[in-house]
Amino acid sequence: MRVDIWSDITCPWCYLGRARFVKALDAFAHRDRVEVVHRSFELDPHRAKHDVEAVIPMLMSSHQWSEEQALDNERRLTRLTAAEGLAYIQGRDHGNTHDMHRLLQFARTRGRDHELLDLLFRANYAEERSLFDGDDRLVALAAEAGLDAAAAREVLADTTAYADAVRSDSRQLRELGALGVPFMLVGGTIALPGVRSVVALTRSLEQAWNAAAAVDTGRATAR
């Protein structure tokens, strides 16, 4: 069974959702037979690469919020992520994630996308140093994820590398009728927009697994 998950590194709900999904998958009886595919989606694709700003002003501008509303949102996310054992820095930076997604696509071809995604999330939400601190920062994270540093740097240097794969993932999400992330497609049939509880995620995994098993049984009976 396959689970496709669309997310963006600058989406705190994706960070929260990732932690909950990992817990749900760990508790799933057939977890060893589940393929998880991380897919790209850029929340701010038109922002220039070096256009970096603090998250509070960004939230105020993009959502037309007051400063207090933006701070309340961050305080709520701090509580929710802490409940999942995650660190959360409210004063972080926000920027374009296109190169990160290209690097994740490269990592997928090497079987290291899970590791890199977790490291990117950690760097953005749990570390004081900005994630948007240049290519050296991304190369170091790629190496920590088990990728060849020189190869990762080559990917970043070539702006066309894996760009089509990033756009393809985003296009697939739009074709599913989704408006944002996180978004999960379980077993190709169960669509889960937004953040779900661990219990709900576990239930969806079981539902998709049982549905697939019923189809297989029906095919076997028809032979």
C-alpha positions, 0 to 999 in steps of 0.5 A: 500500500502506498501513502502519498504526502504533499507538504512544504517545509515552511508549513508548520501544519506539515511539520505537525502532521509529519510527526503524527503520521509517523506515530500512526504508521509505527502503530500500524500492523502492516507498516513494513508493507507501506510505501510512503512517498513525499511529494512537493508543494510550494506555498510561496513559489513566486518569492525570490530565492533571497527574499527572506523575512521573519515569519510574523510579518509574513503571516500578517501580510499573507493572511491580513492578520494583526500582529496579535493574531499572528502571535496567537497562531504561533503560540497555538502551534507551539502548544500543538507541536510540543504535545508531539514532542517537537521543538518550535521556534516562533521567531524563525525565517520564511522564504522560498523552498524551491531548492529544498524541494529539488533537493528532496526530489534528488534525495528520493532517487537515492532513498534518503528523502525521509531523512532529508525531510525530517532534517529540513523540518528540524532545521526550520522549526527547532534550530536557531540558525535560519534554514535560508542561510544559503546553499552551504546550509542545505548541502550540510543537511543533505550530507547529514541525511546520507547524500553525497555533498558534492552531488547535492551541491551540483543539484543546487547549482543547476536550477533545472535539476528536478524542477520538473518533478517539483512542478509535477507533484504540485500539478498532481495535487491541484488535479486532486482538487486540493488547495493546500498542504498538508495533504495525504492520499492513502492507498490511492483512495482516501484523501486527507486534507489538513492535519489529522489526529494519530487515531484518525490517521491509524483508522485511515491506514486500516481502512485503506488496507482492508479495502485493498485486501477486499479487492484482492480477495474478490479478484482471487474469487473471480478467477 
